[in-house]
Amino acid sequence: MKPEFHEFFLFQIGGRELGLRMHAVEEVLLESPVTPIPGTAEFVKGLSAVRGKIMSVIDGGRRLGIPGSKGGHFLICQVRGNQTAVIIERAVEAGSFCVEKVSDKEFAEILSEYRLNERLFAVAWKIFSRNSESEPWAPTNRIFLEIAPDQFVSDQMASQLMRA
């Protein structure tokens, strides 16, 4: 495979580096109070007023099956056509990255090692960097999992949240 450039927003949940395509991300804010919604999945924290708009809040760690998530920030993104606040630990960086997909085998091994649900992740990427424009791009030790944003909320969950 050959490195290519893509725009990502990188963040952490449970100490793991994850990414979303920039077009799905609106902003990151400090976590604010959440009102629970009875009868929803355990990863749905409830509803919160964010900049005057009521939106659903999803615990990113619980939804993705990543233990040890502490929260602290809302990642506001588009999920199934709606603004949704996803609880994350912290933002890492955003921008255009030189990346290369890891092999299907390595992707499967990462998911298996951390016991993550493969349908919630699109792919794993290896990040490349260089010290100056005259140097070639070289792989780093950083690999992140790209989240499939439309999988955060199932069709059933979406209908429950819309009724709330």
C-alpha positions as CSV (number, residue, x, y, z in Angstrom):
1,M,0.0,0.0,0.0
2,K,1.0,3.6,-0.6
3,P,0.7,6.4,2.0
4,E,-2.0,9.0,1.1
5,F,-3.4,12.1,2.7
6,H,-6.8,12.3,4.6
7,E,-8.3,14.8,7.0
8,F,-9.0,13.3,10.4
9,F,-9.9,14.5,13.9
10,L,-7.9,12.3,16.4
11,F,-9.0,11.8,20.0
12,Q,-8.6,9.4,22.9
13,I,-11.1,7.2,24.7
14,G,-9.7,4.8,27.4
15,G,-6.2,5.7,26.4
16,R,-6.7,4.5,22.8
17,E,-6.2,6.8,19.8
18,L,-9.2,7.0,17.6
19,G,-10.2,9.1,14.6
20,L,-13.2,10.4,12.7
21,R,-13.2,12.0,9.2
22,M,-13.2,15.8,9.6
23,H,-16.4,16.2,7.7
24,A,-18.3,14.4,10.5
25,V,-16.9,16.6,13.3
26,E,-18.3,19.9,14.3
27,E,-16.5,20.9,17.5
28,V,-15.2,19.7,20.9
29,L,-16.5,21.2,24.1
30,L,-16.2,20.5,27.8
31,E,-18.7,17.9,29.0
32,S,-21.9,19.5,30.4
33,P,-24.8,18.1,32.5
34,V,-26.8,15.2,31.0
35,T,-30.4,14.3,31.6
36,P,-30.9,10.5,31.5
37,I,-33.5,8.9,29.1
38,P,-35.2,5.9,30.6
39,G,-35.4,2.7,28.5
40,T,-32.4,3.4,26.2
41,A,-29.2,1.4,25.7
42,E,-26.6,1.6,28.4
43,F,-24.2,3.7,26.2
44,V,-26.8,6.4,25.7
45,K,-26.2,8.9,28.6
46,G,-29.2,11.0,27.8
47,L,-29.8,14.5,26.5
48,S,-27.9,17.7,27.0
49,A,-28.3,21.3,26.0
50,V,-25.3,22.3,23.9
51,R,-25.1,25.9,22.7
52,G,-28.9,26.1,23.1
53,K,-29.7,23.0,21.2
54,I,-30.9,19.7,22.8
55,M,-28.9,16.7,21.5
56,S,-28.4,13.1,22.4
57,V,-25.3,12.2,24.3
58,I,-23.5,8.9,23.8
59,D,-20.8,7.5,26.0
60,G,-18.1,6.8,23.5
61,G,-16.2,4.3,25.7
62,R,-19.3,2.2,26.4
63,R,-20.5,2.3,22.8
64,L,-17.2,1.2,21.4
65,G,-16.5,-1.3,24.2
66,I,-13.4,0.5,25.4
67,P,-13.0,0.1,29.2
68,G,-11.5,2.8,31.4
69,S,-13.0,5.8,29.6
70,K,-13.0,8.9,31.9
71,G,-14.9,11.3,29.7
72,G,-14.4,15.0,30.1
73,H,-15.3,16.4,26.7
74,F,-18.2,16.3,24.2
75,L,-17.2,15.6,20.6
76,I,-20.1,17.1,18.5
77,C,-20.5,15.2,15.3
78,Q,-23.1,14.1,12.8
79,V,-24.6,10.7,13.5
80,R,-27.3,9.5,11.1
81,G,-28.1,13.0,10.1
82,N,-28.4,14.4,13.6
83,Q,-25.9,16.3,15.8
84,T,-24.8,14.0,18.6
85,A,-22.5,14.6,21.5
86,V,-20.1,11.8,22.0
87,I,-18.2,11.7,25.3
88,I,-14.4,11.4,24.8
89,E,-11.4,11.9,27.1
90,R,-9.5,14.4,25.1
91,A,-8.8,15.8,21.6
92,V,-5.4,14.9,20.3
93,E,-5.0,16.7,16.9
94,A,-6.8,17.5,13.7
95,G,-5.8,18.1,10.2
96,S,-4.4,16.4,7.1
97,F,-2.4,13.3,7.9
98,C,-0.1,11.2,5.7
99,V,-1.5,7.7,6.5
100,E,-1.6,4.2,5.2
101,K,-4.2,1.5,5.9
102,V,-2.9,-1.4,8.0
103,S,-3.4,-4.8,6.5
104,D,-6.7,-6.6,7.1
105,K,-4.9,-9.1,9.2
106,E,-3.3,-6.4,11.4
107,F,-6.7,-4.6,11.7
108,A,-8.3,-7.8,12.8
109,E,-5.5,-8.4,15.3
110,I,-6.0,-5.0,16.8
111,L,-9.7,-5.4,17.2
112,S,-9.2,-8.9,18.7
113,E,-6.5,-7.7,21.1
114,Y,-8.8,-5.0,22.5
115,R,-12.0,-7.0,22.1
116,L,-13.6,-4.4,19.9
117,N,-16.7,-4.8,17.7
118,E,-15.4,-4.7,14.1
119,R,-18.6,-3.2,12.7
120,L,-18.0,0.0,14.7
121,F,-14.7,0.7,13.0
122,A,-14.0,1.4,9.4
123,V,-10.2,0.7,9.3
124,A,-7.0,1.2,11.1
125,W,-4.4,3.7,9.9
126,K,-0.7,4.0,10.4
127,I,0.5,7.6,10.6
128,F,3.6,8.8,8.7
129,S,5.7,11.9,9.4
130,R,8.8,13.7,8.2
131,N,11.1,16.3,9.8
132,S,11.5,18.5,6.8
133,E,10.1,18.8,3.3
134,S,13.3,17.4,1.8
135,E,12.9,14.2,3.7
136,P,10.7,11.2,2.7
137,W,7.6,10.3,4.7
138,A,8.4,7.6,7.2
139,P,6.1,5.4,9.3
140,T,5.7,6.3,13.0
141,N,4.7,4.0,15.9
142,R,1.2,5.6,15.9
143,I,-1.8,3.7,14.6
144,F,-5.4,4.8,15.1
145,L,-8.8,3.2,14.5
146,E,-11.2,5.1,12.3
147,I,-14.7,5.0,13.7
148,A,-17.6,4.3,11.4
149,P,-19.8,7.3,12.6
150,D,-23.1,6.0,11.3
151,Q,-22.7,2.9,13.5
152,F,-22.7,4.8,16.8
153,V,-26.5,4.6,16.9
154,S,-28.6,1.7,15.6
155,D,-31.9,2.3,13.7
156,Q,-33.8,1.3,16.8
157,M,-31.8,3.7,19.0
158,A,-32.3,6.5,16.6
159,S,-36.1,6.0,16.7
160,Q,-36.0,5.9,20.5
161,L,-34.0,9.1,20.7
162,M,-36.2,10.9,18.2
163,R,-39.3,10.0,20.4
164,A,-37.5,11.4,23.5
